């Protein structure tokens, strides 16, 4: 059990401020930030305590976004108690089973149907005052890749000519994304942040970085997940199912299948280019090397999906010349 000062402070808050004298506090999980989670058993009820050190994390965005999602009918965890000055929240326990643990060829269609229905609700949530997922932010995210993945992780330093290839690719991707329909974006809507729940499935977590941005972002996070792979034909089927439902629900205008699939692809490439940088940064800056295990799938998306579009073929060619796949490995993705 933890014996650090933050745990001691959390235990004091639970015991004295909340009055839960005999609570059993167990480590639940940590995420890719500085937040930690504890499962608290008290009076035959299980809840989740979030520990977010105030000098590193701000719990107020999480509280704000939680209320927006609950108002939209999304199954976010109810907030039972909060002490934002200390960085503590007590939350509804959404269980111990993420989508990642339940997804298989037999369960996937129903689970993804639930997730797509939840996504349509989420995309209608209030976006007032949220940051905009604009070109500057999209570019800053992709710039993590040459800095952390190529430069620090692989010790590859690009020539001016190679840097210009990346710059043009990034700008072409952004140009497409900026034309897409926008709404509420979770920003990490994938199998580790969707919890299997008996009612109003799925429960949704880790949404505090929400923005107003392109509707295809959460969809591609879900269907081209960095932690689980589905065949391209299956992904296309789910993507077009969403497109039809989103259009019928008035979330987005009617588009041709080809137009929307290209939007989906290029949005995914922006995300996966960014994630290459983030996974490398988690290893080298934050001492979380296990994320390197997910580089091959992420790289495969960049290489295989990137081949399909004129905007990203120069990036694929550059990665091929640099022999990135030989150094990282890939998984097979049908063209």
Buried (B, 14 or more C-beta within 10 A) or exposed (E): EBEEEBBEBBBEBBBEEBEBEEBEBEEBBEBBBBBBBBBBBBEEEBBBBBBBEEEEBEBEBBBBBBEBBBEBEBBBBEBBBBBBEBBBBBBBBBBEBBBBEBBEEEEBEEBBBBBBBBBBBBBBBBBEEBBEBBBEBBBEBBBBBBEBBBBBBBEBEBEEEBEEBBBEBBBBBBEBBBEBBBBBBBBBBBBBBBBBBEEBBBBBBBBBBBBBBBBBBBBBBBBBBBBBBBEBEBBBBBBBBBBEBBBEEEBBEEBEEEEBBBBBBBBBBBBBBBBBBBBBBBBBEEEBEEBBEBBEBBBBBBBBBBBBBEBBEBBBEBBEEBEBBEEBEBEEBEE
